[in-house]
């Protein structure tokens, strides 16, 4: 089974929020390819690994299904940030950033909950 380092995944999500903020502030570059595929990041790879991923093993948990949805929405919000900034729509980019930030908080919260649930079931 493909495993997820929950602590590292939560840290990466927090780091991405900072990277996205720096992108909006013009301090860092970011492309759509780097940030918008919710299957390509560590959480996505863990969720969707064929036959051995989180959905295959834990798909019966409402929290995991919620993580899948929120995680996809977060990546879509990141895409909107990048597109709006590229088009010079700074206010739209900021609004999308706020949405991405809130969704990222939800992802981290769900990862924390799932980490506890997975640990209990393994004990």
MIDOSE-1310 file (N, C-alpha, C; in nm, 2 decimals, decimal comma, always signed):
residues 123
xxxx	+0,08/-0,12/+0,00/+0,00/+0,00/+0,00/+0,09/+0,12/+0,00; +0,05/+0,22/-0,08/+0,12/+0,35/-0,09/+0,08/+0,42/+0,04; +0,18/+0,47/+0,11/+0,16/+0,54/+0,24/+0,18/+0,69/+0,22; +0,12/+0,76/+0,31/+0,14/+0,91/+0,31/+0,20/+0,95/+0,44
xxxx	+0,30/+1,03/+0,43/+0,36/+1,09/+0,55/+0,27/+1,21/+0,58; +0,18/+1,19/+0,67/+0,08/+1,30/+0,70/+0,15/+1,43/+0,75; +0,25/+1,42/+0,83/+0,31/+1,54/+0,88/+0,38/+1,62/+0,77; +0,45/+1,55/+0,68/+0,51/+1,61/+0,57/+0,41/+1,67/+0,47
xxxx	+0,30/+1,60/+0,45/+0,19/+1,65/+0,36/+0,13/+1,78/+0,41; +0,11/+1,78/+0,54/+0,05/+1,90/+0,60/+0,15/+2,02/+0,59; +0,28/+1,99/+0,61/+0,38/+2,09/+0,60/+0,39/+2,15/+0,46; +0,38/+2,06/+0,36/+0,39/+2,10/+0,22/+0,27/+2,19/+0,18
xxxx	+0,15/+2,16/+0,24/+0,04/+2,24/+0,21/+0,06/+2,38/+0,27; +0,11/+2,39/+0,39/+0,14/+2,52/+0,45/+0,25/+2,59/+0,36; +0,35/+2,52/+0,32/+0,45/+2,58/+0,24/+0,40/+2,63/+0,11; +0,30/+2,56/+0,05/+0,24/+2,61/-0,08/+0,16/+2,73/-0,06
xxxx	+0,10/+2,75/+0,05/+0,03/+2,88/+0,08/+0,13/+2,99/+0,08; +0,24/+2,97/+0,14/+0,34/+3,08/+0,14/+0,40/+3,10/+0,00; +0,42/+3,00/-0,08/+0,47/+3,01/-0,21/+0,37/+3,09/-0,30; +0,24/+3,05/-0,28/+0,14/+3,12/-0,36/+0,13/+3,27/-0,32
xxxx	+0,14/+3,30/-0,19/+0,15/+3,44/-0,14/+0,26/+3,51/-0,21; +0,38/+3,45/-0,21/+0,50/+3,51/-0,27/+0,48/+3,53/-0,42; +0,41/+3,44/-0,48/+0,38/+3,46/-0,62/+0,29/+3,58/-0,65; +0,19/+3,60/-0,56/+0,10/+3,71/-0,58/+0,17/+3,84/-0,55
xxxx	+0,27/+3,84/-0,46/+0,35/+3,96/-0,43/+0,46/+3,98/-0,53; +0,47/+3,90/-0,63/+0,57/+3,92/-0,73/+0,71/+3,87/-0,69; +0,72/+3,79/-0,59/+0,85/+3,75/-0,54/+0,89/+3,61/-0,58; +0,80/+3,54/-0,65/+0,83/+3,40/-0,70/+0,75/+3,38/-0,82
xxxx	+0,80/+3,29/-0,91/+0,72/+3,25/-1,02/+0,65/+3,12/-1,00; +0,54/+3,10/-1,07/+0,46/+2,98/-1,05/+0,39/+2,96/-1,18; +0,38/+2,83/-1,23/+0,31/+2,80/-1,35/+0,19/+2,71/-1,32; +0,10/+2,71/-1,41/-0,02/+2,62/-1,39/+0,03/+2,48/-1,38
xxxx	+0,12/+2,44/-1,45/+0,17/+2,30/-1,45/+0,22/+2,26/-1,31; +0,28/+2,36/-1,24/+0,34/+2,33/-1,11/+0,24/+2,31/-1,00; +0,12/+2,36/-1,02/+0,03/+2,37/-0,90/-0,11/+2,32/-0,92; -0,15/+2,29/-1,04/-0,30/+2,27/-1,05/-0,35/+2,13/-1,07
xxxx	-0,26/+2,03/-1,08/-0,30/+1,90/-1,10/-0,31/+1,83/-0,96; -0,43/+1,81/-0,92/-0,45/+1,75/-0,78/-0,42/+1,60/-0,78; -0,39/+1,54/-0,89/-0,35/+1,40/-0,89/-0,20/+1,39/-0,88; -0,12/+1,50/-0,90/+0,02/+1,49/-0,91/+0,10/+1,52/-0,78
xxxx	+0,03/+1,59/-0,69/+0,10/+1,63/-0,56/+0,10/+1,50/-0,47; +0,17/+1,51/-0,36/+0,18/+1,39/-0,27/+0,04/+1,34/-0,22; -0,05/+1,43/-0,19/-0,18/+1,39/-0,14/-0,25/+1,32/-0,26; -0,25/+1,38/-0,37/-0,32/+1,32/-0,49/-0,26/+1,19/-0,53
xxxx	-0,13/+1,17/-0,52/-0,07/+1,04/-0,55/-0,11/+0,94/-0,45; -0,12/+0,98/-0,33/-0,17/+0,89/-0,22/-0,31/+0,85/-0,24; -0,40/+0,95/-0,27/-0,54/+0,92/-0,29/-0,57/+0,83/-0,40; -0,50/+0,85/-0,52/-0,54/+0,79/-0,64/-0,45/+0,67/-0,69
xxxx	-0,35/+0,63/-0,61/-0,26/+0,52/-0,65/-0,35/+0,40/-0,68; -0,34/+0,35/-0,80/-0,43/+0,23/-0,84/-0,41/+0,11/-0,75; -0,52/+0,08/-0,69/-0,53/-0,04/-0,60/-0,46/-0,03/-0,47; -0,38/+0,07/-0,44/-0,31/+0,07/-0,31/-0,32/+0,21/-0,25
xxxx	-0,40/+0,30/-0,31/-0,40/+0,44/-0,26/-0,50/+0,45/-0,14; -0,51/+0,58/-0,09/-0,59/+0,61/+0,02/-0,74/+0,58/-0,01; -0,78/+0,61/-0,13/-0,92/+0,58/-0,17/-0,95/+0,43/-0,17; -0,86/+0,36/-0,22/-0,88/+0,21/-0,23/-0,89/+0,15/-0,09
xxxx	-0,81/+0,20/+0,00/-0,81/+0,14/+0,14/-0,91/+0,21/+0,23; -0,92/+0,34/+0,22/-1,00/+0,42/+0,32/-1,12/+0,49/+0,26; -1,15/+0,46/+0,14/-1,26/+0,52/+0,07/-1,40/+0,52/+0,14; -1,41/+0,43/+0,23/-1,54/+0,42/+0,31/-1,55/+0,53/+0,41
xxxx	-1,44/+0,60/+0,44/-1,45/+0,71/+0,54/-1,50/+0,84/+0,48; -1,60/+0,90/+0,54/-1,65/+1,02/+0,49/-1,54/+1,13/+0,49; -1,45/+1,13/+0,59/-1,35/+1,23/+0,59/-1,25/+1,22/+0,47; -1,23/+1,10/+0,43/-1,14/+1,08/+0,31/-1,21/+1,13/+0,18
xxxx	-1,34/+1,10/+0,17/-1,41/+1,15/+0,05/-1,42/+1,30/+0,06; -1,43/+1,36/+0,18/-1,44/+1,50/+0,19/-1,30/+1,56/+0,15; -1,19/+1,49/+0,20/-1,06/+1,54/+0,16/-1,04/+1,54/+0,01; -1,09/+1,44/-0,06/-1,08/+1,43/-0,20/-1,14/+1,55/-0,27
xxxx	-1,26/+1,59/-0,22/-1,34/+1,70/-0,28/-1,27/+1,83/-0,25; -1,24/+1,86/-0,12/-1,18/+1,98/-0,08/-1,04/+2,00/-0,15; -0,96/+1,89/-0,16/-0,83/+1,90/-0,22/-0,84/+1,94/-0,36; -0,94/+1,88/-0,44/-0,96/+1,92/-0,58/-1,00/+2,07/-0,59
xxxx	-1,09/+2,11/-0,50/-1,13/+2,25/-0,50/-1,02/+2,35/-0,47; -0,93/+2,30/-0,38/-0,81/+2,39/-0,35/-0,72/+2,41/-0,47; -0,70/+2,30/-0,54/-0,61/+2,31/-0,66/-0,68/+2,39/-0,77; -0,81/+2,39/-0,78/-0,89/+2,47/-0,87/-0,87/+2,62/-0,83
xxxx	-0,88/+2,65/-0,70/-0,86/+2,79/-0,66/-0,72/+2,84/-0,69; -0,62/+2,75/-0,67/-0,48/+2,79/-0,71/-0,47/+2,82/-0,85; -0,54/+2,74/-0,94/-0,54/+2,77/-1,08/-0,60/+2,91/-1,11; -0,71/+2,94/-1,04/-0,77/+3,07/-1,06/-0,68/+3,18/-1,01
xxxx	-0,60/+3,16/-0,91/-0,50/+3,26/-0,86/-0,40/+3,29/-0,98; -0,35/+3,18/-1,03/-0,24/+3,20/-1,13/-0,30/+3,26/-1,26; -0,42/+3,22/-1,30/-0,48/+3,27/-1,42/-0,52/+3,42/-1,40; -0,57/+3,45/-1,29/-0,62/+3,59/-1,27/-0,49/+3,68/-1,26
xxxx	-0,39/+3,64/-1,20/-0,27/+3,73/-1,19/-0,21/+3,74/-1,33; -0,21/+3,63/-1,40/-0,15/+3,64/-1,54/-0,23/+3,74/-1,63; -0,36/+3,75/-1,60/-0,45/+3,84/-1,68/-0,45/+3,98/-1,62; -0,38/+4,00/-1,51/-0,37/+4,13/-1,45/-0,49/+4,17/-1,36
xxxx	-0,57/+4,06/-1,33/-0,69/+4,08/-1,24/-0,65/+4,06/-1,10; -0,58/+4,15/-1,04/-0,52/+4,14/-0,91/-0,63/+4,11/-0,80; -0,74/+4,18/-0,81/-0,85/+4,16/-0,70/-0,90/+4,02/-0,71; -0,92/+3,97/-0,83/-0,97/+3,83/-0,85/-0,87/+3,73/-0,80
xxxx	-0,74/+3,76/-0,82/-0,63/+3,68/-0,78/-0,63/+3,67/-0,62; -0,65/+3,79/-0,56/-0,65/+3,79/-0,41/-0,77/+3,71/-0,36; -0,89/+3,73/-0,42/-1,01/+3,65/-0,38/-0,98/+3,50/-0,39; -0,93/+3,46/-0,50/-0,90/+3,32/-0,52/-0,80/+3,27/-0,42
xxxx	-0,70/+3,36/-0,39/-0,60/+3,32/-0,29/-0,67/+3,30/-0,15; -0,76/+3,39/-0,12/-0,83/+3,37/+0,01/-0,90/+3,23/+0,01; -0,96/+3,20/-0,10/-1,04/+3,08/-0,11/-0,94/+2,96/-0,10; -0,83/+2,97/-0,17/-0,73/+2,86/-0,17/-0,67/+2,84/-0,03
xxxx	-0,65/+2,95/+0,04/-0,60/+2,95/+0,18/-0,69/+2,88/+0,27; -0,82/+2,91/+0,26/-0,92/+2,84/+0,35/-0,93/+2,70/+0,31; -0,93/+2,66/+0,19/-0,94/+2,52/+0,15/-0,82/+2,45/+0,19; -0,70/+2,51/+0,19/-0,58/+2,44/+0,23/-0,59/+2,42/+0,38
xxxx	-0,65/+2,51/+0,46/-0,67/+2,49/+0,60/-0,76/+2,36/+0,62; -0,86/+2,35/+0,54/-0,95/+2,24/+0,55/-0,87/+2,11/+0,52; -0,79/+2,11/+0,42/-0,71/+2,00/+0,38/-0,62/+1,95/+0,49; -0,55/+2,05/+0,56/-0,47/+2,01/+0,67/-0,55/+1,96/+0,79
xxxx	-0,66/+2,02/+0,81/-0,75/+1,97/+0,92/-0,79/+1,82/+0,89; -0,84/+1,80/+0,77/-0,88/+1,66/+0,73/-0,76/+1,56/+0,74; -0,65/+1,61/+0,70/-0,53/+1,52/+0,70/-0,50/+1,48/+0,85; -0,51/+1,58/+0,94/-0,49/+1,55/+1,08/-0,59/+1,45/+1,13
xxxx	-0,72/+1,47/+1,10/-0,82/+1,37/+1,14/-0,80/+1,24/+1,08; -0,76/+1,23/+0,96/-0,74/+1,10/+0,89/-0,61/+1,03/+0,95; -0,51/+1,11/+0,98/-0,39/+1,05/+1,04/-0,43/+0,98/+1,17; -0,51/+1,05/+1,25/-0,55/+0,99/+1,38/-0,64/+0,86/+1,35
xxxx	-0,73/+0,86/+1,26/-0,81/+0,75/+1,23/-0,73/+0,63/+1,17; -0,63/+0,66/+1,09/-0,55/+0,55/+1,03/-0,46/+0,49/+1,14; -0,41/+0,58/+1,23/-0,32/+0,53/+1,33/-0,40/+0,44/+1,43; -0,53/+0,47/+1,46/-0,61/+0,39/+1,55/-0,64/+0,26/+1,48
xxx	-0,67/+0,26/+1,35/-0,70/+0,13/+1,29/-0,58/+0,04/+1,28; -0,46/+0,10/+1,27/-0,34/+0,02/+1,26/-0,29/-0,04/+1,40; -0,35/+0,02/+1,50/-0,31/-0,02/+1,64/-0,37/-0,15/+1,68
